[in-house]
Amino acid sequence: MIATILRSSTRFNAVEYNEKKVTQGTAELLEIKNFDLLQNTGNVNSSSLQDYLIKYSAKNDNIQKPQFHLAISCKKDEYDYDELIEFAHKYLKEMGYGEEGQPLLIYGHYDTNNHHIHIVTSRIDPQGKKIGHDNERLRSQAVINKLMGLNPQYEVKKAIQESFAYSFDTLGQFQAILESCGYESFNDADMICIKKGGVVLDTIHLDEISKHFKVSNKEKSEKRRKHLKAIFLKYKKITSNKEELDRVLKKKFGVDLIFIGKKDSPYGYLVVDHKEKAVYKGGDVLSLKEVLTYPQKKQVIDNNNKDVILKTLNSLLEVNNKSTMREVNKSLWHKFGVNIYSDGVIRDKRKRAIAQVEQRILDTLNYNAKVHWIKGFNPSTMQERAILCQFGHIDNEEDIEIAPEINREKTNALINNIKEVIDTSEKDEIYKNLKAAKIIIIRKEQELYALDMETSTIVNLRETDIVLSKIEVYHNRHNNQKENQVNIPGQWGKILSSTSSAHHSNREWEVGGNSNWDYVDDERKYKR
């Protein structure tokens, strides 16, 4: 089960979005509560619902964007819609939105294979008070864990103990096992920190890990590697890239491929064999070159519609040269049932290759996706825009508009989060904990900025009441890069590379970061 908190708005635009889905026949208003006479008169439409929520929220005029918009999704039909509604009420109560008199709209969406609902309400309670939103996304995940009966700390300890049962003889191999189980890990002095969802759940001393180093039986290991090589070669023939090969191997054989280095140009890989509880160097099974080498695109492209599709793609970009891959894919899927993938190949519903997109077009779509994401930060000064363009590798600053006003709610939340980290962290832990909270600190000349990756927010720390001495001391001691160079950890760094994909199935970085509601509906990766 996934709960995604979406962007707020002044005029409850989420109502218009959901009602449009209803008009298109892909959604239904499943529940309406506390809209007084409106729900009894039958005058339920986008305009009347928005007007009511705006009027209701006017009882507290300190809140600029009172909309609370949430999507709750499950894997396929794991839950029916009645069960999703029941779950939603429990979730809302835990988050502070369950008070009697709170207006509520729940829409069921039927446009993907995954059952999901959208919820719209106000961030103002019936007494006119602002409903608490501090650490909202962290609290949201905690509520999901509670309602699902999950205990992240217990689960990670269980995963660690299960990982110790594997045969591995290096720290990297142990980390590969954890990664195959859905956990990230990183070195911190003589400890390994294990996190999930941006939260560090546990730490292990390196000495404890080394105690569990063990080597597989040589004869048995060699036999298994030969078997795996035969499997790899067989399934390479029916897959089109390393990601697809990885999915097939995991599903059919319980084998994970963990690539090392950049996503599009790894320099190595490890094989995690869950069936035999062993980890192998990828090159001992099949060379990296062979794993990455697939038939030339021209050999697999074979479809009579390809000229029409490519012509349509060019036409879409002629009409709007700012289109993102997601926007283009929406049109291509609707018209031809095809999508452009991150490698530039256009594939149909069965993932058969239809055509190859020109590199210049692929570069344009990827660049537009980065522009779209950076715009979500709504810079309010030219300096903020310059910082964001450098951070996002945006060549032309004019592509990013200056926002007419600052979103005080988001900036205040970011300031409070930073204060909390500073107040609750040891001096040498501040930067690590800020990164864990997806907050990045950037220096520009004498200015110091904070970027919140979770809420797409930027703030000039010099213009706040935050005591910066601890941050500046640590920043000066640990950043030996060029003054304006930004070192972005994890997935945030990956998306900013020039080769990053903007394909909708790979844009996890956008979920909850901007008003990318259709992407949430099409979510394909579920973390338990």
C-alpha positions in Angstrom: 0.0 0.0 0.0 1.3 3.4 -1.0 0.1 6.8 0.2 1.4 9.8 -1.9 0.7 13.3 -0.7 0.4 15.6 -3.7 0.9 19.3 -4.2 -1.4 21.8 -2.4 -3.2 24.6 -4.3 -5.1 27.7 -3.5 -8.3 26.9 -5.5 -8.5 23.1 -5.0 -7.4 22.2 -8.5 -7.4 18.5 -7.5 -11.2 18.6 -7.7 -11.0 19.7 -11.3 -8.5 17.0 -12.0 -10.6 14.3 -10.5 -13.9 15.5 -12.0 -12.3 15.5 -15.4 -11.4 11.9 -14.9 -15.0 11.2 -14.0 -16.2 13.0 -17.2 -13.7 10.8 -19.2 -15.2 7.7 -17.6 -12.0 6.6 -15.9 -13.0 7.7 -12.3 -16.0 7.8 -10.0 -16.9 9.9 -7.0 -17.2 7.1 -4.4 -17.8 9.2 -1.3 -18.7 12.8 -0.5 -19.1 13.9 3.2 -19.8 17.1 5.0 -20.6 19.3 2.0 -23.9 20.4 3.7 -26.8 20.9 1.3 -24.6 20.6 -1.8 -24.5 16.9 -1.7 -28.3 16.7 -1.2 -29.2 19.0 -4.1 -27.4 16.9 -6.7 -25.5 20.0 -7.8 -22.2 18.2 -7.6 -19.7 19.4 -10.2 -16.2 20.6 -10.2 -17.1 24.3 -9.8 -19.5 23.9 -6.9 -17.2 21.5 -5.1 -14.2 23.8 -5.4 -16.3 26.9 -4.4 -17.5 25.0 -1.2 -14.0 24.0 -0.2 -12.6 27.5 -0.8 -15.4 29.0 1.3 -14.9 26.4 4.0 -11.2 27.0 4.1 -11.7 30.8 4.3 -12.3 30.5 8.0 -8.5 30.5 8.3 -7.0 33.1 5.9 -3.5 32.5 7.1 -3.2 29.3 4.9 -2.4 30.2 1.4 -2.8 26.8 -0.1 -5.4 24.8 1.9 -5.8 21.9 -0.5 -4.9 18.4 0.9 -4.7 15.9 -2.0 -3.7 12.3 -1.5 -3.5 9.2 -3.6 -3.7 5.7 -2.0 -2.7 2.8 -4.2 -2.3 -0.9 -3.9 -0.7 -3.5 -6.1 -3.1 -4.6 -8.8 -6.4 -5.7 -7.2 -4.9 -6.6 -3.8 -7.6 -4.5 -2.2 -11.1 -3.7 -3.5 -12.4 -0.2 -3.5 -14.5 -0.6 -0.4 -11.4 -1.8 1.5 -9.4 1.2 0.1 -12.0 3.6 1.4 -12.0 1.9 4.8 -8.2 2.2 4.9 -8.4 5.8 3.8 -10.6 6.7 6.8 -8.2 5.1 9.2 -5.3 6.9 7.5 -7.0 10.3 7.6 -7.9 9.9 11.3 -4.2 9.1 12.1 -3.1 12.1 10.1 -5.5 14.5 11.8 -8.2 14.7 9.0 -10.8 12.5 10.6 -12.7 15.0 12.8 -16.5 15.2 12.4 -17.4 17.9 10.0 -14.3 17.7 7.8 -15.3 17.9 4.1 -14.1 14.9 2.2 -14.1 13.7 -1.4 -12.9 10.2 -2.4 -12.6 9.2 -6.0 -12.0 5.8 -7.4 -9.7 5.7 -10.4 -10.0 2.9 -13.0 -7.4 3.9 -15.6 -4.6 1.5 -14.6 -4.2 -2.1 -13.5 -3.6 -0.9 -9.9 -6.6 -0.1 -7.8 -6.2 3.4 -6.4 -8.2 6.2 -4.9 -7.7 10.0 -4.7 -8.8 12.0 -1.7 -9.4 15.7 -1.5 -10.1 17.7 1.6 -8.9 20.9 3.4 -5.9 21.5 5.6 -8.3 23.4 7.9 -10.2 21.6 10.5 -13.9 22.3 11.3 -12.8 24.8 14.1 -10.8 26.8 11.6 -7.4 25.5 12.9 -4.6 24.5 10.6 -4.1 20.7 10.7 -0.5 19.9 11.6 1.8 19.2 8.6 5.2 19.0 10.2 7.3 16.1 8.8 4.1 15.2 6.9 5.6 12.6 4.6 7.6 10.9 7.3 4.4 10.7 9.5 2.5 9.4 6.5 4.9 6.5 6.0 4.7 5.8 9.8 0.9 5.7 9.6 1.0 3.3 6.6 3.4 1.1 8.5 1.2 1.1 11.5 -2.0 0.4 9.6 -0.3 -2.4 7.6 1.1 -3.9 10.7 4.7 -3.2 9.5 7.6 -2.6 11.7 10.5 -1.1 9.7 13.0 -1.6 12.5 12.0 -5.2 12.9 12.0 -5.8 9.1 15.5 -4.4 8.6 16.9 -6.5 11.4 15.3 -9.5 9.9 16.8 -8.6 6.5 20.2 -8.2 8.0 20.1 -11.6 9.7 18.9 -13.3 6.5 21.7 -11.6 4.6 24.2 -13.0 7.0 23.1 -16.5 5.9 24.4 -15.8 2.4 27.9 -16.7 1.2 29.8 -13.4 0.6 33.4 -12.3 1.3 33.4 -8.6 0.7 31.5 -5.6 2.1 30.3 -4.7 -1.4 28.7 -8.2 -1.8 26.9 -7.8 1.6 25.6 -4.4 0.5 24.4 -6.0 -2.8 22.3 -8.5 -0.8 20.7 -5.6 1.1 20.1 -3.7 -2.1 18.3 -6.7 -3.6 16.0 -6.6 -0.6 15.1 -3.0 -1.1 17.5 -1.3 1.2 20.2 1.4 0.6 23.4 1.4 2.6 26.4 3.7 2.9 29.6 3.8 4.9 30.0 6.2 7.8 33.4 5.8 9.5 33.5 2.2 10.8 29.7 1.6 10.4 27.3 0.7 7.6 24.1 2.7 7.7 21.0 1.0 6.3 18.1 3.1 5.1 14.8 2.8 3.3 12.5 5.6 2.2 15.1 8.2 3.1 15.2 7.0 6.8 18.2 5.3 8.4 16.7 2.3 10.1 19.8 0.6 11.5 23.6 0.6 11.6 26.1 -2.3 11.7 29.7 -2.2 12.7 32.1 -3.4 9.9 33.7 -5.9 12.3 30.3 -7.5 12.7 29.9 -7.9 9.0 33.4 -9.3 8.5 32.6 -12.0 11.0 30.1 -13.4 8.5 32.5 -13.5 5.5 32.5 -17.0 4.0 33.4 -18.5 0.7 31.1 -21.0 -1.2 32.3 -24.5 -1.9 34.5 -24.0 -5.0 33.2 -26.9 -7.0 29.6 -26.2 -6.2 30.1 -22.5 -6.9 31.7 -23.1 -10.3 28.8 -25.5 -11.3 26.2 -22.9 -10.3 28.0 -20.1 -12.2 28.0 -22.2 -15.4 24.3 -22.9 -14.9 23.6 -19.2 -14.4 25.6 -18.3 -17.5 23.4 -20.6 -19.6 20.3 -19.0 -18.1 21.7 -15.5 -18.8 22.5 -16.3 -22.5 19.1 -17.9 -23.0 17.1 -15.0 -21.6 19.2 -12.3 -23.2 17.7 -13.5 -26.5 14.2 -12.6 -25.5 14.9 -9.4 -23.6 15.9 -6.0 -25.0 18.0 -4.5 -22.2 19.7 -5.2 -18.9 16.7 -3.9 -16.9 14.4 -6.3 -18.6 16.8 -9.2 -18.2 17.1 -8.4 -14.5 13.3 -8.4 -14.1 13.0 -11.8 -15.8 15.8 -13.4 -13.9 14.4 -12.2 -10.6 10.9 -13.4 -11.3 11.8 -16.8 -12.8 14.9 -17.7 -10.9 15.3 -15.5 -7.8 18.4 -13.9 -9.2 19.1 -10.1 -8.8 21.6 -8.2 -10.9 23.1 -5.3 -8.9 25.0 -2.9 -11.3 27.8 -0.8 -10.0 28.3 2.8 -11.3 26.1 4.9 -13.4 22.7 3.5 -14.5 23.4 3.9 -18.2 27.1 3.0 -18.1 27.9 0.7 -15.2 31.5 -0.5 -14.7 30.6 -3.7 -13.1 27.9 -5.9 -11.6 27.2 -8.5 -8.9 24.8 -11.5 -9.0 22.7 -12.1 -5.9 21.5 -15.7 -6.1 18.6 -15.9 -3.6 18.0 -19.6 -4.4 21.5 -20.7 -3.4 22.0 -17.8 -1.0 25.3 -16.7 -2.7 26.8 -13.7 -4.3 29.0 -13.9 -7.4 31.1 -11.4 -9.2 29.2 -10.7 -12.4 32.2 -11.2 -14.6 32.6 -14.7 -13.2 29.2 -15.6 -14.7 29.0 -13.5 -17.9 31.1 -10.5 -18.8 29.7 -7.1 -18.3 30.1 -6.4 -22.1 28.0 -9.4 -23.0 25.3 -8.5 -20.4 25.1 -4.9 -21.8 25.3 -5.9 -25.5 22.0 -6.3 -27.3 21.2 -6.4 -31.0 21.4 -3.1 -32.9 18.2 -1.2 -32.8 17.8 -1.4 -36.6 17.7 -5.2 -36.3 14.7 -5.3 -34.0 12.7 -2.4 -35.4 9.9 -3.9 -37.5 6.5 -2.3 -37.7 4.5 -0.8 -40.5 3.4 2.1 -38.3 6.8 3.3 -37.4 6.9 6.1 -40.1 3.5 7.4 -39.0 4.5 7.2 -35.3 7.8 9.1 -35.9 6.0 11.7 -38.0 3.5 12.2 -35.2 6.3 12.5 -32.6 7.9 15.3 -34.7 4.5 17.0 -35.1 4.0 17.0 -31.3 7.3 18.7 -30.7 6.6 21.2 -33.5 3.4 22.1 -31.7 5.1 22.3 -28.3 8.9 22.1 -28.2 8.7 22.2 -24.4 6.9 18.8 -24.2 8.3 16.2 -21.7 8.6 12.6 -22.5 5.6 11.9 -20.2 3.4 14.3 -22.2 4.5 12.9 -25.5 4.0 9.3 -24.3 0.5 10.2 -23.2 -0.4 11.2 -26.8 1.5 8.3 -28.4 -0.1 5.8 -26.1 -3.6 7.1 -26.7 -3.1 7.2 -30.5 -0.9 4.1 -31.2 -0.5 2.2 -27.9 3.2 2.8 -27.8 5.7 4.5 -25.4 9.2 5.9 -25.8 11.5 4.2 -23.3 14.6 5.6 -21.7 16.9 4.0 -24.3 15.0 5.9 -27.1 13.2 2.9 -28.4 9.5 3.1 -29.1 7.8 0.0 -27.8 4.2 -1.3 -28.0 2.1 -2.9 -25.2 4.1 -6.1 -25.4 7.3 -4.1 -25.3 8.2 -5.0 -28.8 10.5 -2.5 -30.5 8.7 -0.4 -33.1 11.1 2.4 -33.9 14.2 4.3 -32.7 13.9 8.0 -31.7 16.6 10.3 -33.0 19.1 11.3 -30.4 18.4 15.0 -30.7 14.8 14.4 -30.0 15.6 12.1 -27.0 18.0 14.8 -25.7 15.2 17.4 -26.0 12.7 15.4 -24.1 15.1 14.6 -21.3 16.1 18.3 -21.1 12.4 19.3 -21.0 11.8 16.9 -18.2 14.6 18.4 -16.1 13.2 21.9 -16.8 9.8 20.7 -15.7 11.2 19.3 -12.5 13.3 22.4 -11.7 10.3 24.7 -12.3 8.6 22.8 -9.5 10.9 24.6 -7.0 9.3 27.9 -7.9 12.4 30.2 -7.5 11.4 33.6 -6.3 14.7 35.4 -7.1 17.2 35.4 -9.9 19.9 34.0 -7.5 17.6 31.1 -6.6 17.0 30.5 -10.3 20.7 30.5 -11.0 21.3 28.0 -8.2 18.6 25.7 -9.5 19.7 25.9 -13.1 23.3 25.0 -12.1 22.0 22.2 -9.9 19.7 20.8 -12.6 22.1 21.3 -15.5 19.7 23.8 -17.2 21.6 25.6 -20.0 19.3 28.6 -20.4 18.1 30.2 -17.2 15.3 31.9 -19.1 13.6 28.5 -19.4 12.8 28.8 -15.7 10.3 31.5 -14.7 10.6 33.6 -11.5 7.7 32.8 -9.2 5.7 36.0 -8.3 5.5 35.0 -4.6 7.2 32.7 -2.1 5.3 29.6 -0.8 5.6 30.5 2.8 4.0 27.2 3.9 6.7 25.1 2.2 9.6 27.3 3.1 8.6 27.5 6.8 8.2 23.7 6.8 11.8 23.4 5.4 13.2 25.9 7.9 11.5 24.0 10.8 12.9 20.7 9.5 16.4 22.0 9.3 16.1 23.5 12.8 14.9 20.1 14.1 17.9 18.3 12.5 20.4 20.8 13.9 18.8 20.7 17.4 18.6 16.9 17.5 21.9 15.9 15.8 25.5 15.7 17.0 27.8 18.2 15.3 29.3 15.6 12.9 25.9 14.0 12.2 24.1 17.2 10.9 25.0 16.8 7.2 24.3 13.0 7.2 20.9 13.6 8.8 20.0 16.4 6.4 20.8 14.1 3.5 18.7 11.4 5.1 15.8 14.0 5.2 16.5 14.7 1.5 17.8 18.2 2.2 20.8 19.4 0.3 22.9 22.4 1.3 24.6 24.4 -1.5 27.0 27.4 -1.2 26.9 30.1 -3.8 29.6 32.7 -3.1 28.7 34.0 0.4 25.1 32.7 0.3 24.0 29.3 1.7 20.9 27.6 0.2 18.9 24.6 1.2 17.0 22.4 -1.3 14.3 20.0 -0.1 14.1 17.2 -2.6 10.9 15.9 -1.1 8.8 19.0 -1.5 10.7 20.8 -4.2 11.6 23.8 -2.1 14.5 26.2 -2.0 15.4 28.7 0.7 18.2 31.1 1.3 19.4 30.2 4.8 21.0 33.6 5.3 17.5 35.1 5.3 16.2 32.8 8.0 16.8 32.7 11.8 18.6 29.4 11.6 21.9 29.4 13.5 24.2 28.5 10.6 27.5 28.2 12.5 27.3 24.4 12.8 26.3 24.0 9.1 29.1 26.3 7.9 31.8 24.7 9.9 30.9 21.2 8.7 30.4 22.4 5.2 33.8 24.0 5.1 35.5 21.0 6.6 33.9 18.3 4.4 33.4 20.0 1.0 36.7 20.1 -0.9 35.0 20.4 -4.2 35.1 23.6 -6.3 33.0 26.3 -4.7 30.0 26.0 -7.0 30.1 22.2 -7.6 27.2 20.2 -6.1 27.7 16.7 -4.9 24.3 15.0 -5.0 23.9 11.6 -3.4 21.8 8.7 -4.5 19.0 8.9 -7.0 19.0 12.7 -7.0 22.4 12.7 -8.6 21.4 10.1 -11.2 18.5 12.1 -12.6 20.6 15.2 -13.1 23.1 13.5 -15.4 22.8 14.4 -19.1 21.8 10.8 -19.9 19.0 10.6 -17.3 15.7 9.3 -18.5 12.4 11.2 -18.3 10.3 8.2 -19.1 7.3 8.0 -16.8 8.1 4.6 -15.4 11.5 5.8 -14.2 10.6 9.2 -12.7 10.4 8.2 -9.1 12.0 11.5 -8.2 8.8 13.4 -9.2 6.3 11.5 -7.1 5.1 13.9 -4.3 7.5 16.6 -5.6 5.2 18.3 -8.0 1.7 18.1 -9.4 2.5 15.0 -11.4 -0.8 13.3 -10.6 -1.1 11.0 -13.6 2.3 9.6 -12.8 1.1 8.5 -9.4 -1.9 6.8 -11.0 0.5 4.9 -13.2 2.8 3.9 -10.4 4.6 0.6 -11.3 7.1 0.2 -8.5 5.7 -0.8 -5.1 7.9 -0.8 -2.0 6.7 -2.9 1.0 
